[in-house]
């Protein structure tokens, strides 16, 4: 199975001119997008089982047809105030290659839920329409962004989920968490 690499250096925009479809969503006051090929499904917020001794960005786990899926508060993970669940809040279940696995024996995929304030639309962009994220001036660290684009007349940050949800980083944050 061939996978499309969407990682771009932060110094310049992606050079590949292929089009990609992006899911636009609200995370706090920010408009963000993720590549649609990484989205498995979008769910209403349901009961989540909280996990003790975890940072604020780990909202808990949910049962998804017999599978346990961790739910990450995307706003809190990106250093923004935690999400207050409202009527438009939802969980975007993403599926991606596990960062810990090597490709020798086939890469395993991992599913995670992202708690967001709202989901708006799927839109298409050519890679040339995704510009490099600026080094300063964004509330979200540029290392978490693949780039920036426009949708609906507004600037939208395109997330690099492999960095935002890097298993070693998440595990280190959880292991180092000391409740007050």
VOPAGU-2260 file (C-alpha; in pm, 1 decimal, decimal comma):
REM VOPAGU-2260
SITE   aa  ch    i         X         Y         Z
SITE  UNK   A    0       0,0       0,0       0,0
SITE  UNK   A    1     142,1     336,1    -100,3
SITE  UNK   A    2      92,7     628,4     136,6
SITE  UNK   A    3     115,4     994,2      49,5
SITE  UNK   A    4     372,7    1183,9     253,1
SITE  UNK   A    5     229,2    1520,3     356,9
SITE  UNK   A    6     525,6    1630,6     569,8
SITE  UNK   A    7     671,3    1958,7     452,0
SITE  UNK   A    8     966,6    2150,3     585,2
SITE  UNK   A    9     849,1    2456,3     778,1
SITE  UNK   A   10    1083,6    2678,2     575,4
SITE  UNK   A   11     890,4    2640,5     249,9
SITE  UNK   A   12     560,5    2518,6     109,9
SITE  UNK   A   13     516,4    2162,0     -13,4
SITE  UNK   A   14     666,0    2109,9    -357,6
SITE  UNK   A   15     428,2    1830,2    -460,3
SITE  UNK   A   16     150,5    1976,7    -676,1
SITE  UNK   A   17    -105,0    1700,9    -611,4
SITE  UNK   A   18    -438,1    1806,4    -467,8
SITE  UNK   A   19    -545,0    1703,2    -122,4
SITE  UNK   A   20    -881,2    1716,4      51,1
SITE  UNK   A   21    -891,3    1878,0     393,5
SITE  UNK   A   22   -1148,6    1873,2     674,7
SITE  UNK   A   23   -1198,6    2225,3     817,3
SITE  UNK   A   24   -1284,2    2248,5    1186,7
SITE  UNK   A   25   -1289,3    2490,1    1480,2
SITE  UNK   A   26   -1054,1    2441,6    1772,6
SITE  UNK   A   27   -1117,4    2719,6    2020,1
SITE  UNK   A   28   -1094,6    3040,8    1817,7
SITE  UNK   A   29    -864,6    2877,4    1561,9
SITE  UNK   A   30    -964,7    2734,3    1225,2
SITE  UNK   A   31    -767,4    2419,8    1149,1
SITE  UNK   A   32    -774,6    2146,6     888,7
SITE  UNK   A   33    -653,9    1788,4     866,3
SITE  UNK   A   34    -603,6    1572,6     557,0
SITE  UNK   A   35    -929,1    1385,7     495,9
SITE  UNK   A   36    -748,7    1059,8     418,7
SITE  UNK   A   37    -651,0    1047,6     786,4
SITE  UNK   A   38   -1012,2    1094,2     905,0
SITE  UNK   A   39   -1194,8     771,8     979,2
SITE  UNK   A   40   -1522,7     918,4    1103,5
SITE  UNK   A   41   -1682,7    1209,7    1284,9
SITE  UNK   A   42   -1888,0    1134,6    1596,3
SITE  UNK   A   43   -2109,0    1321,9    1838,4
SITE  UNK   A   44   -1950,0    1360,5    2178,3
SITE  UNK   A   45   -2063,4    1067,5    2390,3
SITE  UNK   A   46   -1958,9     926,3    2722,5
SITE  UNK   A   47   -1584,0     917,6    2769,0
SITE  UNK   A   48   -1417,1     728,9    3050,6
SITE  UNK   A   49   -1166,4     962,6    3216,1
SITE  UNK   A   50    -818,9     828,0    3281,1
SITE  UNK   A   51    -661,7     907,8    3617,9
SITE  UNK   A   52    -324,6    1079,2    3641,7
SITE  UNK   A   53    -320,9    1213,4    3285,5
SITE  UNK   A   54    -267,3    1567,5    3154,5
SITE  UNK   A   55    -564,3    1789,1    3061,2
SITE  UNK   A   56    -529,5    1712,2    2692,0
SITE  UNK   A   57    -622,0    1345,4    2753,0
SITE  UNK   A   58   -1000,2    1360,7    2789,8
SITE  UNK   A   59   -1033,9     986,0    2833,6
SITE  UNK   A   60   -1118,7     685,1    2621,4
SITE  UNK   A   61   -1432,4     588,5    2434,3
SITE  UNK   A   62   -1569,0     259,7    2307,1
SITE  UNK   A   63   -1588,7     259,5    1929,0
SITE  UNK   A   64   -1761,0     -62,0    1821,9
SITE  UNK   A   65   -1561,0    -271,3    2067,5
SITE  UNK   A   66   -1230,0     -85,6    2029,9
SITE  UNK   A   67   -1091,4     145,1    2295,4
SITE  UNK   A   68    -999,2     479,8    2139,0
SITE  UNK   A   69    -816,2     752,8    2331,8
SITE  UNK   A   70    -970,6    1099,2    2300,8
SITE  UNK   A   71    -732,6    1394,3    2286,4
SITE  UNK   A   72    -858,1    1748,6    2347,6
SITE  UNK   A   73    -694,7    1906,0    2042,1
SITE  UNK   A   74    -708,7    2259,7    2184,7
SITE  UNK   A   75    -535,0    2158,9    2507,7
SITE  UNK   A   76    -277,8    1951,3    2315,4
SITE  UNK   A   77    -189,8    2258,3    2109,0
SITE  UNK   A   78    -147,6    2477,2    2417,6
SITE  UNK   A   79    -484,6    2652,8    2391,5
SITE  UNK   A   80    -751,0    2660,1    2665,5
SITE  UNK   A   81    -926,9    2320,9    2701,2
SITE  UNK   A   82   -1241,3    2259,8    2497,7
SITE  UNK   A   83   -1573,1    2332,2    2665,4
SITE  UNK   A   84   -1813,4    2077,3    2521,8
SITE  UNK   A   85   -2105,3    2242,8    2346,1
SITE  UNK   A   86   -2379,6    2137,0    2107,3
SITE  UNK   A   87   -2149,8    2152,5    1799,5
SITE  UNK   A   88   -1856,6    1974,0    1965,5
SITE  UNK   A   89   -1759,3    1643,5    1812,8
SITE  UNK   A   90   -1490,5    1378,9    1807,6
SITE  UNK   A   91   -1296,8    1342,8    1484,3
SITE  UNK   A   92   -1155,1     991,4    1478,0
SITE  UNK   A   93    -828,4     988,1    1286,8
SITE  UNK   A   94    -627,8     689,5    1178,0
SITE  UNK   A   95    -258,0     707,2    1104,8
SITE  UNK   A   96      56,8     502,3    1099,1
SITE  UNK   A   97     196,2     425,2    1443,8
SITE  UNK   A   98     513,1     630,9    1495,4
SITE  UNK   A   99     677,2     350,8    1695,2
SITE  UNK   A  100     661,9      87,5    1423,0
SITE  UNK   A  101     920,8      32,1    1157,5
SITE  UNK   A  102     806,3     -55,0     808,7
SITE  UNK   A  103     984,4    -392,7     798,7
SITE  UNK   A  104     680,5    -601,7     889,7
SITE  UNK   A  105     407,2    -368,4     770,8
SITE  UNK   A  106     307,2     -56,3     955,1
SITE  UNK   A  107      32,5     -76,8    1213,9
SITE  UNK   A  108    -228,2     195,7    1225,8
SITE  UNK   A  109    -355,9     361,6    1539,1
SITE  UNK   A  110    -690,9     537,5    1585,6
SITE  UNK   A  111    -733,2     842,1    1809,6
SITE  UNK   A  112   -1024,6    1071,8    1872,8
SITE  UNK   A  113    -975,3    1448,1    1851,7
SITE  UNK   A  114   -1220,2    1656,8    2054,1
SITE  UNK   A  115   -1296,7    1973,4    1854,4
SITE  UNK   A  116   -1548,8    2257,0    1886,9
SITE  UNK   A  117   -1708,7    2212,2    1542,8
SITE  UNK   A  118   -1657,9    2055,2    1200,5
SITE  UNK   A  119   -1747,7    2260,4     893,5
SITE  UNK   A  120   -1660,7    2115,5     554,5
SITE  UNK   A  121   -1429,3    1916,5     332,5
SITE  UNK   A  122   -1247,1    2127,1      75,2
SITE  UNK   A  123    -976,7    2062,9    -185,3
SITE  UNK   A  124    -642,3    2239,3    -215,4
SITE  UNK   A  125    -348,6    2189,5    -446,9
SITE  UNK   A  126     -26,4    2150,9    -253,0
SITE  UNK   A  127      88,2    2481,3    -403,2
SITE  UNK   A  128    -202,5    2652,1    -226,8
SITE  UNK   A  129     -70,1    2542,1     112,9
SITE  UNK   A  130     191,9    2793,1     220,7
SITE  UNK   A  131     458,7    2742,4     482,6
SITE  UNK   A  132     354,2    2825,7     837,4
SITE  UNK   A  133     518,9    3142,4     966,7
SITE  UNK   A  134     781,9    3095,8    1236,5
SITE  UNK   A  135     605,5    3353,4    1456,7
SITE  UNK   A  136     260,5    3506,9    1469,8
SITE  UNK   A  137      50,8    3192,4    1514,6
SITE  UNK   A  138     -97,8    3073,0    1842,1
SITE  UNK   A  139     -15,3    2718,7    1738,9
SITE  UNK   A  140     350,6    2620,9    1717,8
SITE  UNK   A  141     470,9    2601,9    1356,7
SITE  UNK   A  142     614,9    2253,9    1426,5
SITE  UNK   A  143     252,6    2132,3    1458,2
SITE  UNK   A  144     152,7    2282,0    1123,4
SITE  UNK   A  145     202,4    2144,1     776,0
SITE  UNK   A  146     122,2    2491,4     646,7
SITE  UNK   A  147    -149,4    2752,2     602,6
SITE  UNK   A  148    -422,0    2791,9     341,2
SITE  UNK   A  149    -745,0    2983,5     287,5
SITE  UNK   A  150   -1099,6    2848,5     302,1
SITE  UNK   A  151   -1421,0    3045,5     311,7
SITE  UNK   A  152   -1215,6    3366,0     300,5
SITE  UNK   A  153   -1039,1    3277,0     625,4
SITE  UNK   A  154    -686,7    3163,4     705,2
SITE  UNK   A  155    -676,4    2795,5     807,1
SITE  UNK   A  156    -383,4    2611,5     965,8
SITE  UNK   A  157    -322,7    2264,8     822,1
SITE  UNK   A  158    -217,7    2031,1    1103,5
SITE  UNK   A  159      64,6    1780,7    1076,9
SITE  UNK   A  160    -105,2    1505,3    1276,9
SITE  UNK   A  161     205,0    1285,9    1289,0
SITE  UNK   A  162     370,0    1556,7    1498,8
SITE  UNK   A  163      64,3    1657,8    1702,9
SITE  UNK   A  164     -12,5    1294,5    1791,2
SITE  UNK   A  165     340,2    1150,9    1795,0
SITE  UNK   A  166     314,3     848,0    2022,6
SITE  UNK   A  167     654,6     901,1    2192,7
SITE  UNK   A  168     569,4    1266,7    2267,9
SITE  UNK   A  169     224,6    1182,2    2403,6
SITE  UNK   A  170     367,5     899,8    2614,9
SITE  UNK   A  171     638,8    1130,3    2754,8
SITE  UNK   A  172     379,1    1397,7    2845,0
SITE  UNK   A  173     161,3    1141,0    3018,2
SITE  UNK   A  174     453,5     974,8    3198,8
SITE  UNK   A  175     588,8    1308,6    3317,4
SITE  UNK   A  176     252,2    1437,5    3438,1
SITE  UNK   A  177     239,4    1497,5    3810,6
SITE  UNK   A  178    -107,2    1599,0    3935,5
SITE  UNK   A  179    -108,8    1892,0    4175,7
